[in-house]
Amino acid sequence: MKKRKVLFTFPSQSLDEFERCAEEASELGATHVYISQIEKSRWLWERDLRDPYPNWSMLLTSLFKIIRPPAIKTHLPAEFADRNYEYVAQKARIAAQHGLQAAMLLKEPFYLPEGVFRDHPDWRGARCDHPRRARNHYFSPCVDHPDVLAMYRDAVQMLCRDTGVDYFQILTNDSGGGLCWSTGLYSGANGPAHCRNRSMAERIRGFLDALQDGAREVGVELEVEINSNIGYKENEHGMDGVWPHLRTRQTVNGRDRAGRVRTGEASTNHEYTLAPVRNLSQPFSFARALETADRGDFANLRVVLTPTDFDEYSFLLRGYRRRRTRGPVDRAKLAGELAKEIAGAGQAHRLAEAWELLEAAVEHFRDTALEGLVSCAVNQRWINRPFVLFPDELDPQEKAHYRPFLFQANDETHANDLLDIQNSSFVRGHSGVFIATRALDKATAKLNRAAELVTEVADVTEDEPRAAKLSLHADRIRLLACLLQNAKNAIRFQHVVDTTDYERSPEISSEWPLDAEPNLLRFEEITRSEIDNTYEIIRLIRGREATMLELAATPELEDVFQLSPRICEQLEKKTHIMLDHLLDGKRLYETHNH
């Protein structure tokens, strides 16, 4: 690979796991590893559990979560900050032992508790919450204010002194962070009057300068990338004019002062494709992303590694370092070598075909326009909430295992609507439902065939531990198929609800023979499918829940983004509630009279 920063990011739940990953990253050619993953900042959500918006802001690190400036330290939890700062510093020391530099992924400028702004009203910056999704207002500190910049400068000085970190990747204008008067803010451009007429170039340059100045005071030349372009959100073109005003090692929305894209990324976007199913891999996609990022004119290469059953991505990186690929033929050969390593020469073709089918299934899933299984199966609890025609009639105990975790459903109307995803509707109406279900049918068929192929490989593998691992891999693919079936059922069920007249009583007619109303037949077919699908999920995961799914460590740590380790108990509860309400269809629809 070219001489450049090569930044590895990987999840780790302990220092021992981080050290194993850092050692491997060093062997794979990394120059940097991210040390910024800390425990979730649940204290942000626990201030008001009725407001789901802080679930976003719990996910990423910000400087003032781990460093408490004197002026605001009384408003920030000392034990959390100190514990997690030491955790970050320990990871930096481990990285250094393996010849690696430290990098940080941050959300900045990140909102602060309201008490800070009551004490320092002129520090109140942009309102950075999403108005449709938050019950409360959240404000970031104004980085045009010299006192705020001084806090940032001092925090960076301390961090760089203790960790040697020399690369910041900053996300803003999303998930609890935001810049004053930026058009990318969810509530529209806003901020205090005193900085309204300052140009965005001055604002961003001033902020990045303060960060770099803090690092420079302890002898570190810090590179900073700040990005406000995220997912489906409209790109913030107003920030593009900042580029000519940037200094060395400063990047805004991907580009440096020469307008050059600074960093390429090798990633499969696992979070919004295969999660919450654990350890599935996309070797073809990863190899393509790696080649594209390495061949581009990038100063930096970011490599996102997620855990897999057979360390597929590490194998591909090693192979690529030995012989860089040049197009699909080379990539296919490299993937073929990987398949032989796992399945043996005689079965490699079956395993490679399974990968191909899985990746095609992911593309079909993307065609639904749903924002990942995390957004629907987990955030909206499609996986464990009952599909019933009268959800308002469920008692609090029947809702207790899912209602507190429905993301950004700020009233019961939103909560009851399966297709109300984060106060938005991505799939609606006959055409939308038809297209989405057709795509999901294609995806599910491919996943079921992929699972069959992996099972065939497992059945002829003589090495028992490897055969068991392959069988587990096949079951993970089957679980993914179940989650897509769950998505299909949720979409179709809500369409039945949307096309039902709840004000009309079904006519009792003596006409004979009489067919049932189509929506009754759909309701009965979908609910049976979902009940059967839920039992299949239970069968696949019972006794190995945390092996199959990404779950909270304890029931008490369940949140919007993490399912409970008691998921099987919740799934059984779902089926019982649905079975108890199967006759609700007769309250709305005419039945057969044959």
C-alpha positions as CSV (number, residue, x, y, z in Angstrom):
1,M,0.0,0.0,0.0
2,K,1.0,3.6,-0.5
3,K,2.8,5.6,2.3
4,R,-0.1,7.2,4.2
5,K,-1.9,7.1,7.4
6,V,-3.7,3.8,7.7
7,L,-6.3,4.1,10.4
8,F,-8.0,0.9,11.8
9,T,-11.2,1.0,13.7
10,F,-12.7,-2.0,15.4
11,P,-15.1,-2.7,18.3
12,S,-13.6,-3.9,21.6
13,Q,-15.2,-4.4,24.9
14,S,-12.1,-4.8,27.1
15,L,-8.5,-3.8,27.2
16,D,-7.4,-7.4,26.5
17,E,-9.6,-7.5,23.4
18,F,-8.3,-4.1,22.3
19,E,-4.7,-5.3,22.7
20,R,-5.4,-8.4,20.5
21,C,-7.0,-6.2,17.8
22,A,-4.2,-3.6,18.0
23,E,-1.5,-6.3,17.7
24,E,-3.3,-7.6,14.6
25,A,-3.8,-4.1,13.2
26,S,0.0,-3.5,13.4
27,E,0.7,-6.7,11.6
28,L,-1.8,-5.7,8.9
29,G,-0.1,-2.4,8.1
30,A,-2.0,0.0,10.3
31,T,-0.3,3.2,11.4
32,H,-3.1,4.3,13.7
33,V,-5.9,2.7,15.7
34,Y,-9.0,4.5,17.1
35,I,-9.1,4.6,20.9
36,S,-12.3,6.6,21.3
37,Q,-14.8,3.8,22.0
38,I,-16.0,4.2,25.6
39,E,-19.0,3.0,27.5
40,K,-22.4,4.5,26.6
41,S,-23.1,7.8,28.4
42,R,-26.4,6.7,29.8
43,W,-26.5,9.6,32.1
44,L,-27.5,11.8,29.2
45,W,-30.7,9.6,28.7
46,E,-31.4,9.0,32.3
47,R,-32.0,12.7,32.9
48,D,-35.3,12.2,31.1
49,L,-36.2,8.7,30.1
50,R,-39.3,10.0,28.3
51,D,-37.1,11.6,25.7
52,P,-35.6,9.0,23.3
53,Y,-33.4,11.5,21.4
54,P,-30.3,11.2,23.8
55,N,-30.1,7.5,22.7
56,W,-28.3,8.9,19.7
57,S,-25.9,11.0,21.7
58,M,-25.0,8.1,24.0
59,L,-23.3,6.3,21.2
60,L,-20.2,8.5,20.4
61,T,-17.5,10.1,22.4
62,S,-17.1,13.8,22.8
63,L,-14.3,15.7,24.6
64,F,-16.3,17.0,27.5
65,K,-17.7,13.5,28.2
66,I,-14.2,12.4,29.3
67,I,-12.6,15.8,30.2
68,R,-14.3,18.1,32.6
69,P,-13.1,21.7,32.2
70,P,-13.1,23.7,35.5
71,A,-15.8,26.1,34.4
72,I,-18.4,23.3,33.8
73,K,-17.1,20.4,35.8
74,T,-20.0,20.5,38.3
75,H,-22.4,19.8,35.5
76,L,-20.7,16.7,34.3
77,P,-20.4,13.3,36.0
78,A,-16.9,13.0,37.5
79,E,-16.9,9.2,37.9
80,F,-18.0,8.5,34.3
81,A,-15.5,11.1,32.9
82,D,-12.5,9.9,34.9
83,R,-13.1,6.2,34.4
84,N,-13.5,6.6,30.6
85,Y,-10.6,9.0,30.2
86,E,-8.3,6.5,31.9
87,Y,-9.7,3.8,29.6
88,V,-8.9,5.9,26.5
89,A,-5.4,6.6,27.9
90,Q,-4.7,2.9,28.6
91,K,-5.7,2.1,25.0
92,A,-3.3,4.8,23.8
93,R,-0.5,3.2,25.8
94,I,-1.3,-0.3,24.4
95,A,-1.3,1.2,20.8
96,A,2.1,2.7,21.4
97,Q,3.5,-0.6,22.6
98,H,2.6,-2.0,19.1
99,G,4.1,0.9,17.3
100,L,0.8,2.6,16.6
101,Q,-0.5,6.2,16.9
102,A,-3.9,6.9,18.5
103,A,-6.9,8.4,16.6
104,M,-10.2,9.6,17.9
105,L,-13.7,9.7,16.5
106,L,-15.6,12.5,18.1
107,K,-19.0,14.2,18.0
108,E,-18.3,18.0,18.3
109,P,-19.4,20.6,19.3
110,F,-21.6,18.3,21.5
111,Y,-24.5,19.6,23.5
112,L,-24.0,20.3,27.2
113,P,-26.4,20.1,30.2
114,E,-28.8,23.0,30.4
115,G,-27.2,24.1,33.7
116,V,-24.0,25.1,31.8
117,F,-25.9,27.7,29.8
118,R,-27.8,29.0,32.8
119,D,-24.4,29.7,34.4
120,H,-22.9,31.0,31.1
121,P,-25.8,32.2,28.9
122,D,-23.5,33.7,26.2
123,W,-22.0,30.2,25.6
124,R,-25.3,28.8,24.3
125,G,-24.8,27.9,20.7
126,A,-26.9,26.0,18.2
127,R,-30.0,24.0,19.0
128,C,-28.8,20.7,17.7
129,D,-31.7,18.2,18.4
130,H,-34.1,16.9,15.8
131,P,-37.3,18.8,16.4
132,R,-39.5,15.9,15.2
133,R,-37.8,13.4,17.3
134,A,-36.9,15.0,20.6
135,R,-39.1,16.0,23.5
136,N,-36.5,18.5,24.8
137,H,-34.2,21.1,23.3
138,Y,-30.5,20.5,23.3
139,F,-27.8,23.1,22.7
140,S,-24.2,22.8,21.8
141,P,-21.6,25.4,23.0
142,C,-20.9,28.2,20.6
143,V,-17.4,27.7,19.2
144,D,-17.3,31.4,18.1
145,H,-17.0,32.3,21.8
146,P,-13.4,32.7,23.0
147,D,-14.1,31.0,26.4
148,V,-15.6,28.0,24.7
149,L,-12.6,27.7,22.3
150,A,-10.3,28.0,25.3
151,M,-12.0,25.0,26.9
152,Y,-11.6,23.0,23.7
153,R,-7.9,24.0,23.3
154,D,-7.1,23.0,26.9
155,A,-9.0,19.7,26.6
156,V,-7.1,18.8,23.4
157,Q,-3.8,19.8,25.1
158,M,-4.5,17.4,28.0
159,L,-5.7,14.6,25.7
160,C,-2.7,14.9,23.3
161,R,-0.3,15.1,26.3
162,D,-1.6,11.9,27.8
163,T,-2.3,9.9,24.7
164,G,-0.3,11.3,21.8
165,V,-3.4,11.2,19.6
166,D,-2.6,13.0,16.3
167,Y,-5.8,12.5,14.3
168,F,-9.4,13.6,15.0
169,Q,-12.3,12.5,12.9
170,I,-15.2,14.7,14.0
171,L,-18.9,14.3,13.1
172,T,-21.2,17.3,13.5
173,N,-24.8,18.5,12.9
174,D,-26.2,15.2,14.0
175,S,-26.8,13.0,17.0
176,G,-26.3,15.8,19.6
177,G,-23.6,17.9,17.9
178,G,-23.9,21.1,15.9
179,L,-22.3,24.3,14.6
180,C,-24.0,27.7,15.0
181,W,-25.8,29.0,12.0
182,S,-25.2,25.9,9.9
183,T,-27.8,25.0,7.3
184,G,-27.2,21.3,8.2
185,L,-28.8,21.6,11.6
186,Y,-32.0,19.6,11.9
187,S,-34.0,22.5,13.2
188,G,-32.6,24.9,10.6
189,A,-29.8,27.4,10.8
190,N,-29.8,28.9,14.3
191,G,-27.5,30.2,17.0
192,P,-26.9,33.3,19.1
193,A,-27.1,36.8,17.7
194,H,-23.5,37.6,18.5
195,C,-22.1,35.2,15.9
196,R,-24.9,35.3,13.3
197,N,-22.9,37.4,10.8
198,R,-19.6,35.5,11.1
199,S,-18.8,33.5,8.0
200,M,-18.9,29.7,8.2
201,A,-15.3,29.7,7.0
202,E,-14.1,31.8,10.0
203,R,-16.2,29.7,12.4
204,I,-14.9,26.3,11.3
205,R,-11.3,27.5,10.8
206,G,-11.4,29.1,14.2
207,F,-12.6,25.8,15.8
208,L,-10.1,23.6,14.0
209,D,-7.3,26.1,14.7
210,A,-8.1,26.0,18.5
211,L,-7.9,22.2,18.4
212,Q,-4.6,22.1,16.6
213,D,-3.2,24.9,18.8
214,G,-4.0,22.8,21.9
215,A,-2.2,19.8,20.4
216,R,0.8,21.9,19.2
217,E,1.4,23.2,22.7
218,V,2.4,19.7,23.7
219,G,4.3,19.0,20.5
220,V,1.7,17.1,18.5
221,E,0.8,18.1,14.9
222,L,-2.9,17.2,14.9
223,E,-4.8,16.3,11.8
224,V,-8.6,17.2,12.0
225,E,-11.4,16.1,9.7
226,I,-14.9,17.4,10.4
227,N,-17.9,16.1,8.5
228,S,-21.6,17.1,8.5
229,N,-22.7,14.9,5.5
230,I,-24.3,11.8,7.0
231,G,-26.5,9.0,5.5
232,Y,-29.7,10.0,3.8
233,K,-29.4,13.6,5.1
234,E,-29.0,16.3,2.4
235,N,-25.3,17.3,2.0
236,E,-24.5,20.6,3.5
237,H,-23.2,22.5,0.5
238,G,-22.8,25.7,2.4
239,M,-19.8,24.3,4.1
240,D,-18.0,23.6,0.8
241,G,-16.9,27.2,0.6
242,V,-14.7,26.7,3.6
243,W,-12.2,24.6,1.7
244,P,-10.0,27.4,0.3
245,H,-9.6,28.9,3.8
246,L,-8.3,25.7,5.5
247,R,-4.8,25.2,6.7
248,T,-2.6,22.2,6.5
249,R,-4.1,19.0,8.1
250,Q,-7.6,20.4,8.1
251,T,-10.5,18.8,6.2
252,V,-14.1,19.7,5.9
253,N,-16.8,17.4,4.6
254,G,-14.1,15.1,3.2
255,R,-12.0,17.7,1.3
256,D,-8.8,19.6,2.2
257,R,-7.8,23.2,1.1
258,A,-7.0,21.9,-2.4
259,G,-10.4,20.5,-2.8
260,R,-9.0,16.9,-2.7
261,V,-10.9,14.1,-1.0
262,R,-8.6,13.4,1.9
263,T,-9.5,9.9,3.2
264,G,-10.7,6.7,1.5
265,E,-12.5,4.1,3.5
266,A,-12.6,0.3,3.3
267,S,-15.9,-0.7,5.0
268,T,-18.9,-2.8,4.4
269,N,-21.3,-0.5,6.5
270,H,-22.0,-3.5,8.8
271,E,-24.1,-1.3,11.1
272,Y,-26.8,-0.7,8.5
273,T,-26.6,-4.0,6.6
274,L,-26.0,-7.1,8.7
275,A,-26.4,-5.9,12.3
276,P,-27.8,-6.9,14.7
277,V,-26.8,-10.4,13.5
278,R,-23.3,-11.1,14.6
279,N,-20.2,-12.0,12.7
280,L,-21.5,-12.3,9.1
281,S,-19.0,-11.0,6.5
282,Q,-19.1,-9.6,3.0
283,P,-15.7,-10.5,1.5
284,F,-16.4,-9.3,-2.1
285,S,-17.7,-5.9,-0.9
286,F,-14.7,-5.5,1.5
287,A,-12.2,-6.4,-1.2
288,R,-13.7,-4.0,-3.6
289,A,-13.8,-1.2,-1.0
290,L,-10.2,-1.8,0.0
291,E,-9.0,-1.7,-3.6
292,T,-11.0,1.5,-4.4
293,A,-9.7,3.2,-1.3
294,D,-6.1,2.2,-1.8
295,R,-5.9,3.1,-5.5
296,G,-7.5,6.5,-4.9
297,D,-5.5,9.7,-4.5
298,F,-6.1,9.7,-0.7
299,A,-3.7,10.9,1.9
300,N,-5.3,8.6,4.5
301,L,-6.9,5.1,4.4
302,R,-9.5,4.2,7.0
303,V,-10.2,0.5,7.5
304,V,-13.3,-0.6,9.4
305,L,-13.0,-4.1,10.8
306,T,-16.0,-5.9,12.3
307,P,-15.8,-9.3,14.0
308,T,-16.3,-12.3,11.6
309,D,-16.4,-16.0,12.1
310,F,-13.2,-16.8,10.1
311,D,-11.3,-13.5,10.3
312,E,-12.1,-13.0,6.6
313,Y,-11.2,-9.3,6.5
314,S,-7.8,-9.9,8.0
315,F,-7.1,-12.6,5.5
316,L,-8.1,-10.2,2.6
317,L,-5.9,-7.5,4.0
318,R,-2.9,-9.8,4.3
319,G,-3.5,-11.1,0.7
320,Y,-3.8,-7.5,-0.6
321,R,-0.6,-6.4,1.1
322,R,1.2,-9.3,-0.7
323,R,-0.3,-8.6,-4.1
324,R,-2.5,-5.6,-4.7
325,T,-5.6,-6.4,-6.7
326,R,-6.5,-4.8,-10.0
327,G,-10.1,-5.3,-10.7
328,P,-12.8,-8.0,-10.4
329,V,-10.7,-10.9,-11.6
330,D,-7.9,-10.3,-9.1
331,R,-10.5,-9.7,-6.3
332,A,-12.2,-13.0,-7.2
333,K,-8.9,-14.9,-7.0
334,L,-8.2,-13.4,-3.6
335,A,-11.7,-14.3,-2.4
336,G,-11.2,-17.8,-3.8
337,E,-8.1,-18.2,-1.8
338,L,-10.0,-17.2,1.3
339,A,-12.8,-19.7,0.5
340,K,-10.2,-22.5,0.1
341,E,-8.6,-21.5,3.4
342,I,-12.0,-21.9,5.2
343,A,-13.8,-24.7,3.3
344,G,-11.0,-26.5,1.5
345,A,-10.4,-26.7,-2.3
346,G,-13.3,-29.1,-2.8
347,Q,-16.0,-26.9,-1.2
348,A,-14.6,-23.4,-1.8
349,H,-17.0,-22.8,-4.7
350,R,-20.0,-23.5,-2.4
351,L,-18.8,-21.0,0.3
352,A,-17.9,-18.3,-2.3
353,E,-21.4,-18.7,-3.8
354,A,-22.9,-18.3,-0.4
355,W,-21.0,-15.0,0.1
356,E,-22.2,-13.9,-3.3
357,L,-25.8,-14.6,-2.4
358,L,-25.6,-12.9,0.9
359,E,-24.2,-9.8,-0.7
360,A,-26.9,-9.8,-3.3
361,A,-29.4,-10.1,-0.5
362,V,-28.0,-7.0,1.2
363,E,-28.4,-5.1,-2.1
364,H,-32.1,-6.2,-2.3
365,F,-32.6,-5.1,1.3
366,R,-31.2,-1.7,0.5
367,D,-33.7,-1.4,-2.3
368,T,-36.5,-1.2,0.3
369,A,-35.1,2.3,1.4
370,L,-35.3,1.1,5.0
371,E,-32.3,2.5,6.9
372,G,-30.9,-0.8,8.1
373,L,-32.3,-3.5,10.3
374,V,-31.0,-1.6,13.3
375,S,-33.5,1.1,12.4
376,C,-36.5,-1.2,12.2
377,A,-35.9,-4.6,13.8
378,V,-34.1,-3.0,16.8
379,N,-35.0,0.8,17.1
380,Q,-38.7,0.1,16.4
381,R,-38.6,-3.3,18.1
382,W,-40.2,-5.0,15.1
383,I,-38.4,-8.2,16.3
384,N,-40.2,-8.4,19.6
385,R,-43.4,-6.2,19.6
386,P,-46.7,-7.9,18.8
387,F,-48.5,-7.1,15.6
388,V,-52.1,-6.5,16.7
389,L,-55.0,-4.5,15.2
390,F,-55.8,-2.6,18.4
391,P,-52.4,-1.8,20.1
392,D,-54.0,0.8,22.3
393,E,-55.9,-2.0,24.1
394,L,-52.8,-3.7,25.2
395,D,-52.2,-3.2,28.9
396,P,-49.0,-1.6,30.3
397,Q,-47.6,-5.0,31.2
398,E,-48.0,-6.3,27.7
399,K,-46.2,-3.2,26.3
400,A,-43.4,-3.1,29.0
401,H,-40.9,-5.2,27.0
402,Y,-40.9,-2.9,23.9
403,R,-42.7,0.4,24.4
404,P,-39.9,2.2,26.3
405,F,-37.5,1.4,23.5
406,L,-39.5,2.5,20.5
407,F,-37.1,5.1,19.0
408,Q,-38.4,8.7,18.8
409,A,-42.1,7.7,19.1
410,N,-43.2,10.7,21.0
411,D,-46.9,9.8,21.4
412,E,-49.0,6.6,21.1
413,T,-50.1,7.4,17.5
414,H,-46.5,7.3,16.4
415,A,-45.7,4.3,18.6
416,N,-48.5,2.2,17.2
417,D,-47.5,2.8,13.6
418,L,-45.0,0.1,12.6
419,L,-43.9,2.2,9.6
420,D,-43.3,5.3,11.6
421,I,-39.5,5.0,11.7
422,Q,-37.9,7.8,13.7
423,N,-40.9,10.0,13.0
424,S,-40.5,9.4,9.3
425,S,-42.2,7.0,6.9
426,F,-39.9,5.3,4.4
427,V,-42.4,2.8,3.0
428,R,-46.1,3.6,2.6
429,G,-49.0,2.8,0.2
430,H,-49.6,0.0,-2.2
431,S,-46.7,0.7,-4.6
432,G,-44.2,1.2,-1.8
433,V,-45.3,-1.9,0.1
434,F,-45.3,-3.9,-3.2
435,I,-41.8,-2.8,-4.1
436,A,-40.4,-3.4,-0.6
437,T,-41.9,-6.8,-0.1
438,R,-40.7,-7.9,-3.5
439,A,-37.2,-6.8,-2.7
440,L,-37.4,-8.6,0.7
441,D,-38.7,-11.8,-1.0
442,K,-35.6,-11.8,-3.3
443,A,-33.3,-11.2,-0.4
444,T,-34.8,-13.9,1.8
445,A,-34.7,-16.5,-1.0
446,K,-31.0,-15.7,-1.5
447,L,-30.2,-16.0,2.2
448,N,-32.0,-19.3,2.5
449,R,-30.0,-20.7,-0.4
450,A,-26.8,-19.3,1.1
451,A,-27.5,-21.0,4.4
452,E,-28.1,-24.3,2.6
453,L,-24.7,-24.0,0.8
454,V,-22.8,-23.3,4.0
455,T,-24.6,-26.2,5.7
456,E,-23.5,-28.5,2.8
457,V,-20.0,-27.4,3.4
458,A,-20.3,-28.0,7.1
459,D,-21.7,-31.5,6.5
460,V,-18.6,-32.7,4.6
461,T,-16.0,-30.9,6.7
462,E,-14.1,-33.5,8.7
463,D,-12.5,-31.1,11.2
464,E,-15.2,-31.0,13.9
465,P,-14.5,-27.6,15.3
466,R,-14.5,-26.0,11.9
467,A,-17.7,-27.9,10.9
468,A,-19.4,-26.6,14.1
469,K,-18.3,-23.1,13.2
470,L,-19.6,-23.4,9.7
471,S,-23.0,-24.7,11.0
472,L,-23.1,-21.7,13.3
473,H,-22.4,-19.4,10.3
474,A,-25.3,-21.0,8.4
475,D,-27.6,-20.4,11.3
476,R,-26.6,-16.8,11.5
477,I,-27.5,-16.4,7.8
478,R,-30.9,-18.1,8.6
479,L,-31.4,-15.6,11.4
480,L,-30.8,-12.8,9.0
481,A,-33.4,-14.2,6.7
482,C,-35.8,-14.3,9.7
483,L,-35.2,-10.6,10.4
484,L,-36.0,-9.8,6.8
485,Q,-39.1,-11.9,7.0
486,N,-40.0,-9.9,10.1
487,A,-39.5,-6.7,8.1
488,K,-41.8,-7.9,5.4
489,N,-44.5,-8.9,7.8
490,A,-44.3,-5.5,9.6
491,I,-44.6,-3.6,6.4
492,R,-47.5,-5.7,5.1
493,F,-49.3,-5.7,8.5
494,Q,-49.2,-1.9,8.7
495,H,-50.5,-1.6,5.2
496,V,-53.5,-3.7,6.3
497,V,-54.0,-1.3,9.2
498,D,-53.7,1.7,6.9
499,T,-56.3,0.4,4.5
500,T,-58.8,-0.6,7.1
501,D,-61.9,1.5,8.0
502,Y,-61.9,1.4,11.8
503,E,-65.2,3.3,12.0
504,R,-67.2,0.7,10.1
505,S,-68.7,-2.4,11.7
506,P,-68.5,-5.5,9.6
507,E,-71.8,-6.4,8.1
508,I,-73.4,-9.7,9.2
509,S,-74.9,-11.1,6.0
510,S,-76.9,-14.2,5.3
511,E,-75.4,-14.3,1.8
512,W,-74.0,-17.7,0.9
513,P,-71.4,-18.5,-0.2
514,L,-69.5,-15.4,0.9
515,D,-65.7,-14.9,0.8
516,A,-64.0,-13.1,3.6
517,E,-62.7,-9.6,3.1
518,P,-59.2,-9.5,1.6
519,N,-57.8,-7.6,4.6
520,L,-59.0,-10.3,7.0
521,L,-57.3,-12.9,4.9
522,R,-54.1,-10.7,4.8
523,F,-54.3,-10.1,8.6
524,E,-54.6,-13.8,9.3
525,E,-51.9,-14.8,6.8
526,I,-49.4,-12.2,8.1
527,T,-50.0,-12.9,11.8
528,R,-49.5,-16.6,11.3
529,S,-46.4,-16.0,9.3
530,E,-45.0,-13.7,12.0
531,I,-45.8,-16.1,14.8
532,D,-44.1,-18.9,13.0
533,N,-41.2,-16.7,12.1
534,T,-40.8,-15.6,15.7
535,Y,-40.7,-19.2,16.9
536,E,-38.0,-19.9,14.3
537,I,-35.9,-17.0,15.7
538,I,-36.3,-18.5,19.2
539,R,-35.2,-21.9,17.8
540,L,-32.1,-20.4,16.2
541,I,-30.9,-18.3,19.2
542,R,-32.1,-20.0,22.4
543,G,-29.1,-20.8,24.6
544,R,-26.7,-18.8,22.5
545,E,-28.5,-15.4,22.3
546,A,-25.4,-13.3,22.7
547,T,-23.5,-15.4,20.1
548,M,-26.2,-14.8,17.5
549,L,-27.3,-11.2,18.2
550,E,-25.7,-8.0,19.4
551,L,-27.3,-7.6,22.8
552,A,-27.0,-5.5,25.9
553,A,-24.7,-7.0,28.5
554,T,-27.5,-7.1,31.1
555,P,-31.2,-6.5,31.1
556,E,-30.7,-3.3,32.9
557,L,-28.5,-1.9,30.1
558,E,-31.1,-2.5,27.3
559,D,-31.7,0.6,25.3
560,V,-33.0,1.8,22.0
561,F,-30.0,0.4,20.1
562,Q,-29.5,-2.8,22.1
563,L,-31.9,-5.7,22.6
564,S,-32.2,-7.4,26.0
565,P,-30.4,-10.6,26.7
566,R,-33.9,-11.8,27.7
567,I,-34.9,-11.6,24.1
568,C,-36.2,-15.2,23.9
569,E,-38.6,-14.5,26.8
570,Q,-39.7,-11.3,25.1
571,L,-40.3,-13.2,21.8
572,E,-42.4,-15.8,23.5
573,K,-44.4,-13.0,25.1
574,K,-44.9,-11.5,21.6
575,T,-46.3,-14.7,20.2
576,H,-48.7,-15.2,23.2
577,I,-50.1,-11.7,22.8
578,M,-50.6,-12.1,19.1
579,L,-52.3,-15.5,19.6
580,D,-54.6,-13.9,22.2
581,H,-55.7,-11.3,19.6
582,L,-56.2,-13.4,16.5
583,L,-59.9,-12.9,16.7
584,D,-59.7,-9.1,16.6
585,G,-60.0,-9.4,12.9
586,K,-63.7,-10.3,13.3
587,R,-64.3,-6.8,14.9
588,L,-63.3,-5.1,11.6
589,Y,-63.9,-7.5,8.7
590,E,-66.5,-9.8,7.2
591,T,-65.7,-13.4,7.5
592,H,-66.2,-16.4,5.2
593,N,-69.7,-17.8,5.1
594,H,-69.3,-21.0,3.0
